[in-house]
Amino acid sequence: MSKIIYLLLALTYTALANSFTGATNDIDPPFTRTEQRQNCENYSPLRRPLFGDLHVHTAYSFDSYVSSQRNTPWDAYRFAKGEAITLSNEEGEQQLKAQLQRPLDFTAVTDHSEFLGQINICTTDSSKLGYWWPYCIATRSDNFYISLLAADYWVNLGVAGTSKEKERSFICSINDCEQADRQFWQNIQQAAEDHYDRSSACEFTTFVGYEYTDAPNFNNLHRNVIFRNENVTELPISTYDTGTQNFPKLWRLLREQCIDGDQSCDVMSIPHNPNLSGGLMFPDPANKEEAENRLFFEPVVELTQHKAASECRFDRLAGRGVGTEDELCDFEQAVADNLSMLGTVFGEVMTDDAAPVSVDQFGRRNMMRNVLKDGLKLQKETGINPFKSGFIGSTDTHSAAPGSAEEDNYVGHLGRRDAGYRNIQDHFFDNPGGHAVVWAEENSRDSIFAAIRRKETYATSGTRPVVRFFGGWDLPENLCSSENPIEQAYQKGVPMGGDLPSSSANKPPAFLVSAMKDPGSPGHPGTDLQRIQIIKGWVDAGGNTLEKVFDVAGNPDNGASVDANSCAPVGSGYTNLCTVWKDQEFKGEENAFYYVRVLENPSCRWTTLQCQAAGVNPLSDQCETQATRANELADQKGAIGNVYDKCCLDPEEQPFYSPIIQERAWTSPIWYQPVTSGK
Amino acid sequence: MSKLKLLSRLRSSPTLHFLFIGALLHLGYSQWFYEKPVEIIQISSAEIAEATTQWAKTTGRLPDASQQQRIIEQLSNTEILYRQALANNYDLLPVVRRRLLNLAEFLELAPEDADDETRYRAATEAGLVQRDGMIRQYLVSAMREQYLNALAPQNIPEEDIKNYFQENMDLYMRPAKAKISHVYFGGLDQASYQRATTARETLQTENLKPETAIEKGDPFYGSYHLSNQIERQIAAQLGGNVARAALKLPLQSWSQPIESPYGYHLIWIEKRSEASEPPLVEVKADITSRIRREKRDAAFEKLMANIRGNYQIDLERKAADQI
């Protein structure tokens, strides 16, 4: 008997010691290990937040190269790990030094699959015949106008067209595009391998990926395809394989060539910018297979990035939103609803297609809150909710600068096209992008991929607050003051991205939400938190989709602001917030989702900081005088057009823009469905 | 005639002497004094200018003298590899044949109904092996690949791996790590600091360990325990001050209150490992690959330098003056 007791004690001690020390040799993690690597020494059973960027372009992408960007996938990974790289200035000279204030934990380089081989031929080897083809010469040109012509050529050739069969460049008639494709694809894999930390330190993770780039009539239907490990498809599947406006075929081909083709191959595709999709990103699924493929391949959406945010939309001037009355939905919006919004040169919009779209004309499903609501409705009608998307952020940098979402360290994301003064002049309404944040046990591919699959993720608009969100039927009200709130939350509830288990007891669900401010870095302190909100969406008995925003912690009227001259914070907020909130309006028969939005105190937008650095203060009543002077100086240096006029835009005359913003985070939703409501 | 008489006649014949000495001279000359004609490689100033421009575009600056020399060497190497490939019949490679057939069809070098052999012959007779840029690239790549494969060392001695590891330790060094716990006091005011200071006295007096000490502080919604984390990882969760303290303060005792963006923390450092060398086994594959690549590339450079010695590189006058 004493031997049995001794054995039990020894086993208990070992289990406790291992859970405390993070030793992984004996731990069976809750995710499948699909690759060869050392076990991570800093395994965290309760998971920790990892910050990354899953949308990055290098000189392998046509639109990056024509913008005088010359950094390769290797350089992008070095940047993500905290090293400096060189970027183009506004004249196309490789002179700007860029470096993150804080490195990332993970990154994927996602160059465009379309034209990979063609850009290889055009840019790397002068002994190739195609290298000397006129559009290749234009692609390499340092002349700003010629490079714009080249960009226009590539976009019209294989991105924005609407024909089912995409046309290949003439280069492929005189050179072997497939071989060139293969070479660049292998380089992308090699760069990811070279920078992936497979040691027990687990300091940095890379993923092999690419961007599937479909944009019929400039309606954005792009997806970033991310592979779980080094087992990938032979070549990236592009719109040349699927045709345009046919992303379900992308999923079918990924299933054939990866999921079903190789047992150790796994992959997901992450859509981005539904705000620019002209309403086409989330159509009702054509059939059950399409619904199931979307649910499997697209667990999350990139909610925010350089080309604006897609949570929800509220037009201040119109006084109403797209399916919402939430006034905080004016955050980082593009006025247009398609990719033509990128075509601004010397301060002038170059195409009518980039004209502002009114609230009434704006596609409902361009905004994810509406998509989530419509998903609940489809669930009621068909038994399947095809739109159960979690949230991440990223940058979509075309400057090979992943994680460059720091408002006070923003070097632009489009090479020379938004370098220096051009950022203010031509890309004033763009923003630095955000972060993908995952709650994972360790910094490894399997752990992070599994976290994204189960949607235990959140998006930030560029800062690094730490946010937890759980839902359950039995979460105690005093959970925030208990000594192990997170452990209890995992035991008694589901984390963000999860589904509340069905319950026959007619009681409201409880939600634990905690947020800690961004700890900042030396010289760059984080901003205090203002409040936490929970957004609920549901379908009522009449089949109507509804939403409501609840303030659950913090204080919206704390009076915090910024100093008009220095942008220093004025007033204070919260270093952390925690609450357990119960939905007292809950009705057991109604499908619903809940997600968290955390708001920081006000801070200056990047445009305010850069305008002020040029001597033009958007917050001053002398702004226009200052802008005139600054324009003259810029003119003397060779700028064309009025560079700094936009600095003085009056936010009261703008539907969305504001010189002062509130950075934020959005968690993946937690879903509830009544017992009889299907999948 | 007897043998003696024959020998006597040979010894005394001037004609035979002449022939014999001449044969010796010819043999000696061809072995020791004859110079084979040198192959010439001509590089035009336009080629140099183009290569230099490409280099400048990639690097963002103009090459200095040694870099410019290197650019010219690369141009020479490309030409040499091309000629070597031709000399080794690499123009018979399937990929080259396919290219010639495609070109023959595209350029209509043969009748429409011609068979492959006819088209192939037409393409080679048109000099496309010499004139087509893509074929040239195939040949250069194939020859380079052949050399690199032959020169890549198969086995890297253990000694070399160990030496490389020691000489490049800064690449592989593992940063210091700590396993810490903390007791948290929310708020950045004097009252919080005082609470933390008072709590510390209690923790020390009662000799409380982290598991029970945590209750003496405020709830913290991040992690109370961070295991085996480097400074950057700790800073990402608790700020820079706590991270720096974790790598400096004494072990297994409660620290004074340390300020973070969230308030004050009493830190307990359970254990700490200093910056260390990783086990060789963890980095051996990486080192082996690097050494193999370096040796292969060095051997290739040496080979090409030797081969270049057999050629005369003629730079166009204008380009030569600028070097």
Interface residues (C-beta under 8 A of the other chain):
Chain A: F20 T21 G22 Q38 E41 N42 Y43 S44 L46 R48 P49 F51 R70 T86 E93 Q94 Q95 R102 P103 D125 S126 S127 K128 L129 Y131 R140 D142 S173 I174 N175 D176 S199 S200 A201 E203 R464 V466 R468 C480 S481 S482 E483 P485 I486 S514 A515 M516 K517 D518 P519 G520 S521 P522 P525 G526 T575 N576 C578
Chain B: E50 A51 Q54 K57 T58 T59 G60 R61 T78 F106 D132 G133 M134 R136 Q137 V140 R174 P175 K177 K179 G186 G187 L188 I214 E215 P219 F220 Y221 G222 S223 H225 L226 S227 N228 Q229 I230 R232 Q233 A235 A236 Q237 L238 G239 G240 S260 P261 Y262 G263 P278 E282 V283
